[in-house]
């Protein structure tokens, strides 16, 4: 850990030797909704310096004392310009108007950060509008199936939502929804993903060259952010499809001060099948019921405390439900049997954004994530004449639960330096599978539980990275340190990260990256299909953490009309990868 802090303070010390300048900072947002725009670009025409907004729309640009002409731009929006005489630190928020089709044609040559200007490689931002425009299975827009179309990403069983990124497995993908890990990403055994596109603001996937702020998985980072909610007015939409019905409502709680968004969807196959099954019952003494559906509920609220502080509260709950129940009555005999399986995720996140200074931004987060599975089968037979009952009940449960906290700092001292550093902690609780059996025959009873006790582990990380440029060279250098404790076993790992970009002329960039990753939790799963009975377990003294390193080399260029081209080759090694044979 001392190495990380030494690395960080060395960066800060070297930066401070430069002459003092003034800083302009603020936010870039959608003028119609108040949504903060992620990775929007802001550029000074006079000094030719620029930067991008962070995950909360915040920017900071430090420039010499002089007149400046700032241009804020974002794909799909009309750019905004503002002239300043920079004599002191200034705070200014840009509000961009969504462009209509004609305006989009006119602004294609406007200044945005192009792929050859970024030190990051192996990363793709996928606009939600593009996801919604693609053909969808049964008319249901699917975020993960869209990512399966990208180079280096493969699907598992045809038609399912599993992602195999650069030779990795689905459990080696860190899937984040508003910075909270999502452990089960599919409905209906992988046919649909759990992400409702109506509630989402942006989606990105990183396949290599991982920045130091990420850790805990080997193969990819899938970062998904929910909408914040319209600050200006109420808006809603709904749809009835072949498989699901959806409804989304958003609007201000206090105009320009607080907003909310609520979005839900549910399948309704059971509503159509239930009458048919009941009609097919053999006799008047028989009743049948069926449950077959999944649902999602996304909700988010945010509140602007003052210009420097803002709170966010995010919630997601989704479940798959499959069950049946049968009851038959014949003379003095009553027979009942049924069963089913339920599985799903619940996540909760509370975030506090704080602009500590014009150059320093802090995001503090506390989160809760829970994935659980419950399988149940039961049977009972009662003879009312002699008052005797035989019954059997089996319940199987498994899951994983996390409580986490983290602090992430963005420090932008100069236009050619963007420093990020932070620390985090996760408390994992595992339920690796427990089977409870209850058996009754008249006065004889059995009640027993077979399986493993809950296990706990503690995971923490500290990181620092600097994205800097010098002439034609741009680099992201970082270090991620992590530790993991379960029982009396402790692991730790230093993970260096490096991303390089060099402009060789004609707008062509050569890029290279190197990253090591450590994964301390493992998924015991069938390799052929995603099932809710998969088990998450920690690394132990006998099960070593998974490890990988990956190097990549490529070229990138943006052509006319913002057509991006990139070509990459990579080499990847993984160690301690486990396979589960039930």
N, C-alpha and C positions, 0 to 999 in steps of 0.2 A: 504493500500500500504506500510506503514511503516513496517508492520509485514513481508512482502515479503523481503524488503531490509535488515531488521535485520536478518532474516533467512539466506540470502545470505552471508552477511558479517561475520556472525558467522562461516559459513562453511569455508570461505576463511581464517579467522584468525586461526582456529584450524589446518588447513592444513599447514600453514606457520611455525608452531612450529617445524615441522620436519626438519632434517638436510638438507642442500643444496646438491643437486645432479645435474647432467648434463642431458640435454634433447636432444634426437634425434627426429626430426620431418620431415615431408614431405608428399608425396602423393603416393598412390598405383594406378597404371593404367594398362590398356590393352596395351601390347607392340605393337600390330598390328594397333590399331586405335587411341590410346591416350585417350580413354574413361576412366574417373576416376571410380574406383570400390567402390561401396557403401557397407559398412559392411565387407570389407576385414579384415582378422585377421593378426596381426603382433605379434610375440612372441619371447622373448629372452630365448634361451635354457639354459643359465647359471643361470640367476636369477629366471627363471620360471615365469616371469611377461609378460603380454600381454595386448593388447588393440585392438579396432576395428576402422576402418575409419568412418568418418561421412558421411553425405549426399553428400559431394563434394570430397570424396576420401582422406581427410586429416587425418593424424595420428600424435600423439605426445606421446612419451614414455620417462619418466624421471627415470633414473637408477643410481646406485652408480658408482663412478669413477673406472672403471675396464674394462677388455676386455669383449665384448659382442658378441653373435652370434644371429643375427636376422633372423627369417624365416617369410616371407610374403606369405600368402596363400589365395586362394579364390576358391570356388566351380567351377569346370570346367576348372581350370588353373593349370599349373605346378608351384609348389612353388619356390620361389627364396630365396637364402641365402646370407648373407653378414656379414663379421666379422669386428668389429671396436675395437679400443682402445679408450674408452670414456674418454678424458681428458678435453673436452670442449663441448659446444653445437654444434650439427651437424645437417645439413639439407641433407636428402638423399631421392630420389624418387625411388621406386621399380617399375619395368616394368615386368609384368607377361605375359608369353606366354600361349595362349589358348592350352589346352591339347587335343590331339587326343584320339580316343577311347581306344587305348592300354595304353596311359599314364593315362587316367582316372582310369583304373583298378589298376594301380600301386600306385596311390597317395591316395587311399581311406583312408589309415590310417594316412595321414599327419595331422598336428596340425591345427585345425580350432576351432572357438568358438562353442561349442556344446550347445544344448538346455538346458541341466541341469546346465550350467555355467552362464546363463543369469538371471538377476533379473526380466526381463520383462516376463510376461506370457500373454496368450490370444492374441498372435501376430503371424501372419504367413506371411513369405516372399514367394511370388509365382514367380519363374523364368519365364521370358517372353518366353524362349524356351519351357517350359512345357505348357504354355498357347497355344502356336502355335501347339503343338503336339496333343492336345485333339480334339475329334470329334466336328465339328461345324455345326450349323444350316445353311443350304444352302451354306456350305463351307466358311462361314464368321466367322473368329476367334473373340471371344467375351470375353473381360476381365472380365466383371461382371458376366457372366454366369459361368465362371470358379470359381469365388469366391462363387457362390451359392452352389458349391459342398463341401464346407468346413463345419465342425461341427459348430453349432450355427448360421448358415446363411441359411435363407430360401428364396425361390423365392415367388413372389406374384402370379399374374395370370400366369398360365402355359405358358412357352415360352417367358416371358418378362424378362427384365433386372433389375427389382426392387429388392432391397435387404432389407430383414427384419432380423436384427441382434439382437439376444437375446431378442426377444419380442418387439423390436422397430419398427419404421416405416421408409420408405425411406428418409423422410426429416430429420431424426435424424442421418443420416450418413454425416460426413464431408468428401467430396470427393475433393481431392487436385490434381491438375495437375501442376507440377512445383511450388508448394506452393500457387496456386491460387484456390479458391473455384469454383467448377463447379456446377451450380444450376440445370441444366437439363442434365441427364446422358444417355438419350436414344433417339434413332431414331425410326421412324415408330411405334409410340405409345408403345414403350417399347420392341419391338422385337429385336432390336440391340442396343448396347451401342455406345457411341460417341467416344470411344477410339480405335484408329488404332494401333494395336500391332506392326506394322512395325516401328513406330516412338518412341516406348517406351524402356526404359532401365530397369526399375524395378517396381514391384508392391508389396505393402504390405497392410495388413489389421490388425487393432488392435481392438479387440472386448471387451476388459476390461483391468483393471489395467493401465489406461491411464497415460502416463507421464505428468508432469506439463506443458510441452511446448504446449500441445494441449488443446483446449477448444472450446466452442461454439456449440457443439452437444452432444446428450445423448448416442448414441448407438455404433458408430464405427468411426474409422479414416481410410480412404482408401487413401493411399499416393502413387501417381503415378508420376514417373519422366520420362521426355523425354530424348532420346539420345542427346549427345552434338554435335555429328558430327565427322567424321573421320579426325584426324589431319595428317595422313600419306599419304593417297591417296584417289582417287575418287572411289566411289562405288555406285551401284544402283540396284534396282530390281523392277519388276513389275509383275502384274498378272491380268488375266481376269477370273472372276468367274461367277457363276450362277446369282449372284445378283449385284456384284460390280466389278469395275476395280480399281486397285491401282498402284501407282508409288511412289518410294522413291529414292531420290538422296542425297548423302552426300559427303563431301570432304573438303580439306583444302582451306581456303581463303589465308592464308599464312602458309606454311608448319611448323608444330610444334609451331605455334603462334596463329592461328585463324582458325576456322572451321565452317561449317554450315550443316544443314540437312533440307530438305524439303520433306514432305510426304503428299500425297493426295489420296482420294478415292471418287468415285461417283457411285451411282446406275444408272441404265439405263432402268428401266421398261418402262418409258415414251417414250423412243426412239423406242421401239417395238410396244407399244400400239397406239401411235399417228397415224401411217398410217392406222391401222385397224379401228380406230374410224372415221377418215376422210372418209374412204371408205364406212362406214356404214351410212354416212349422207344421209338424205332422198331425197334431190334434188340438182340440180345445184345451187340453190339459198341459200344453207345452208353451213356454214363452222363451223368446230369444232376444238378446240385445247385443249390439255391436258398437264398438268405439274404434274409429280409424281416422285419425286426423293429426295435423301438427299446427302449431300457432307460434307467432312471434309478436312481441310487443317491445317497441323502442320508445323511449321517452328521454327528453333532455330539457333542462332549464338553465338559464344563465342570468346573472345579475351584475351590472356594472356598479361597483361600490363607489368608485371615483375614477378620474381619468387614469390612475395608476394601478388600480386593483379591480379584479373581476373574478367572480366565482362561477363554476360550472358544476352541474350535477347530472350525471348520465346513468341511465338504467336500461338494461336489456333482460328479457326473460323469454325463453323459447322452449317448447316441449314437443316431443312426439308421443302420441298416445295410441296404443293398439290393445284392444281388449275385447273379450266376448264373455257372455253369460248365458247359461241355459238352465231353465227350471222346468221340470216335468212332474206332474201329479198323476198317479195311477192308483186308484182305490186308496189303500192306507199308506202308500209309499210316496214320499216326497224326495226327489233327487235333484241336487243342484251341483253344477260344475261351471268353472270359468277360469279365466287366466288372462294374462296380458303383460305388456312391457311398456314402461314409461322411461323416457330419458330426456335430458335437456340441460341447458345452461342458464345460470343467473349471474349477471355481473352488475356491479355498482361502482361508480367512480366519483369522487369529489376532488375538483381541481381548483387551485387558487393561482391565478396569474398576478404577478407583481412586477411593475417596472421600477426597479430599485434606483436606477439612474438612466440618463439618456443612452448609456452604452451597455447597461446590465439588465437582463430580463430573467426572472425566476418563475418557474412553474413547479408548484408543490402538489403532489398527488397522493391520495390514499384510495385504495381499491379493494374490492371483494370480488372473487370469482369462484363459482361453484358449478361443477359438472357431476351429475349423479344419474345412476341407472337403477331401476327397480323392476325386477321380474317376479311375477306372482302366478302360482297355479293352485287351485283349491277344488275340493270335492267334498260333498256331504250327502249322506243317505239316511233318511229318517223313516222309521216304521212307527206311525202314530198309534197303531193298535197296541203295541207292546212297549211303546215309549223307549225305543232304542235308536241311538244315533252313531253312525260311523263318519268320521271326517278326517280330511287330510289337507294341510296347508304348507306350501313351500314358498319362501321368499328369498330372493337373491338380490343383494345390493352391492354396488361398488361406486367409486367416484373419487374426486379430488377437489380440495377446497383450499383457496389461497386468501391470505390477508397480506397486503403489501403497502409500502410507502416509498416514495422517492422524491428527490429534489433534482431538478435539471436547470442549469444556468446557461444562458446565452450571453457572451461578452463580445462586443464588436468594437474594439478600440480604434481601428482604422479600416478603410475600405478594402485593404488587401489582407486583412486578418479577420477570421470569424472563429472564435474560441467557444467550445462547448465543454462543460464539465458537470459532474453530478455524482450522486450515489443513490443506492436503492437497497431495499430489504424485502424479502418474501418469506412468509411463514406458510409452509406447505403441510396439509393434512391429507393423508392417503387412506382411502378405504379400498384395499386391494381385493375385495370379494369376500362376502360372508353369506352363507346359506343357513337360513333358519327353517327348521322342520317341526311342524306340530302334527301329532297323530293322536286321534281319540277313537277308542272302540269301547262303548259303554263306560265302565269305570276305569278302564286302562288309558293312561295318557302319557305321551312323550312330547317333550319340548326341548330341542337341542339346537345348538348353533355350531356350524362347521366352517372353518375358514381362519383368516388372519385378523389379528387386532389392528386397529388403526395405527398408522405410523406417522411420525412427524419429521420434518427436516427444516433447516434454516438456510436460506441462500441470500448472499449480499454481493453487491458489486460497486466499484468505484471506477470512474473513467475520466479521461481528458482527451480532447482532440483540437487541432487547429487547422482550419482550412485557409491557406494563405497562397498568395501569388507573388511572383517576382519575374518581371519581363514576360517571356512566353511560357514560363513554367508556372503551373499551379499544382499544389499538393495538399493532401489531407493526411496528416500524421497524427496518430493517436495510440493510446494504450488503454486496454480494458483489463481490470483486475477483478476476479470473482472468487468467492469462497462458498463452500457448501458443507454443512454439518448434519449428519443423521446418526443418532445414537452416539457411539464413541468414535465414529469415523469422520475424518475431516479431509476435504480436498480443497486445493486452491490452484489458481491458474493465472499467469500473466499472458495476455493475448495482444500482441502488437498488430496494428492496422496501418496500412499504407495505401494511398491512392495518388497516382501521378497523371498529369496531363501536360503535354508539350505541343504548342502550335508550331507546325513546320511550314506554314504558308498556304495560301489559297483556301483559307478557312478549314484546313484539315488538321485534326488533332490526333496525336498518338497517345494512347492511354495504357496505364498498367496499374495493377493492384495486387495486394497481398493481404491475407487475413487469416488468423487462426481463431477457432471457435471451440467452446467447451459446452457440453450439454450434460446436466446432472440428473435429469429425470427421463424416464424411459417409458415407452408405450408397448405393452405386450398385446399384440394384435394379430389377427389373421392377415396374411399377406395378399389374399385374393379379394377381400371385400371389407369395407368399413362397417363395423357393427357396434352397437352400444355396449356390448359386453367386453370391449377392449379395456385393459387395465393400465393405469398409470402407477408406476412404482419408482422409488428413489434409487440413486446409486448407493451401493453399500460397500462393505469391505470386500465382498466377493464380486459384485457387479461394478466394474470401473466406469467412470464417466466417459461418455462418447467424446471423441476429439476429431477435429478436422483442420486441415489447412488448404488454402486455395490460392492459386496465382492465376492472373489473367492478363492478356495483352490484346489490344484492339485499336481500331481507328474509328473516327467519328467525323461527320460533316453534315451541315445543314444546306440543302439546296433551295432553289427558288420555291416560293409559296410555302416556306417552313416545312418542307419535306425532310425529315431526319433520316440519316443513314448511319448505321453502326455495324461493325463486324468485330466479333470477339472470339478468341480462343482461350480455353481455360484448362488448368490441370488441378485435380482435387484428390486428396487422400483422406480417408476416414479410418479411425481406429475404434475398437471396443464397441462396434455396432452389434446389437444383440438381436436374435431371432427367437420367436416364441413358438414352441410346439406343444399345444395343449394335449 
